[in-house]
Amino acid sequence: MEPSAYSANEIYDALSPERQKMLVSLPYRAGLYVSFSDVTGGWDAQEAEIQSLTEILRGYAMKTGLPPFSQKVLMDCLAERGAWPSWSKDIGAVPSEASSLVDDLVTMMGAGDLSAFKGLILDIALGVAMAFRETADGAATAGHDAGFFQSLLSSLIGGEEAHSALDHLNISAAEREALSSLSAALGHRL
């Protein structure tokens, strides 16, 4: 097992206040990025996705076994809930922000912890994409292990063709495109 190069607090301290804000807002903004990519379901779908995003973030933040860095980011994201409305601006910049943050983090984190963080961000975004359909079917989205949605998806299609995995989900083409863009920006396969 590869240790992290720095502790979560040391990573935060190495980032400028602006970059810290970008980091803490990323879990929320990544979920919004996917939610806002498809407006065809109207306000009801978007409202359900935002409510699910809140529950997904809470569920993952309370999960034991997350790497300390990922857990700190999620806890700080939830603690800043009052700032969420301001984080809803310029959502189209999320992929470039995510890519830029990964460039910063790669020098400070072990590969395993960084991969877990990137996977968590994608899992949050994927959970939001699936939220409206899942809510309509009566299934809950919160409280799953990080990686749940990606693991489920891989098991359904055999896990071999990651580039076609999104084709097997009941999500819109716009959400599929947003997830692909975020995945590419993070350098992490769905």
Rosetta blueprint (number, residue, H / E / L):
1 M L
2 E L
3 P L
4 S L
5 A L
6 Y L
7 S L
8 A H
9 N H
10 E H
11 I H
12 Y H
13 D H
14 A H
15 L L
16 S L
17 P H
18 E H
19 R H
20 Q H
21 K H
22 M H
23 L H
24 V H
25 S H
26 L H
27 P H
28 Y H
29 R H
30 A H
31 G H
32 L H
33 Y H
34 V H
35 S H
36 F H
37 S H
38 D L
39 V L
40 T L
41 G L
42 G H
43 W H
44 D H
45 A H
46 Q H
47 E H
48 A H
49 E H
50 I H
51 Q H
52 S H
53 L H
54 T H
55 E H
56 I H
57 L H
58 R H
59 G H
60 Y H
61 A H
62 M L
63 K L
64 T L
65 G L
66 L L
67 P L
68 P H
69 F H
70 S H
71 Q H
72 K H
73 V H
74 L H
75 M H
76 D H
77 C H
78 L H
79 A H
80 E L
81 R H
82 G H
83 A H
84 W H
85 P H
86 S H
87 W H
88 S L
89 K L
90 D L
91 I H
92 G H
93 A H
94 V H
95 P H
96 S H
97 E H
98 A H
99 S H
100 S H
101 L H
102 V H
103 D H
104 D H
105 L H
106 V L
107 T L
108 M L
109 M L
110 G L
111 A H
112 G H
113 D H
114 L H
115 S H
116 A H
117 F H
118 K H
119 G H
120 L H
121 I H
122 L H
123 D H
124 I H
125 A H
126 L H
127 G H
128 V H
129 A H
130 M H
131 A H
132 F H
133 R H
134 E H
135 T H
136 A H
137 D H
138 G L
139 A L
140 A L
141 T L
142 A L
143 G L
144 H L
145 D L
146 A L
147 G L
148 F H
149 F H
150 Q H
151 S H
152 L H
153 L H
154 S H
155 S H
156 L H
157 I H
158 G L
159 G L
160 E L
161 E L
162 A H
163 H H
164 S H
165 A H
166 L H
167 D H
168 H H
169 L L
170 N L
171 I L
172 S L
173 A H
174 A H
175 E H
176 R H
177 E H
178 A H
179 L H
180 S H
181 S H
182 L H
183 S H
184 A H
185 A H
186 L H
187 G L
188 H L
189 R L
190 L L
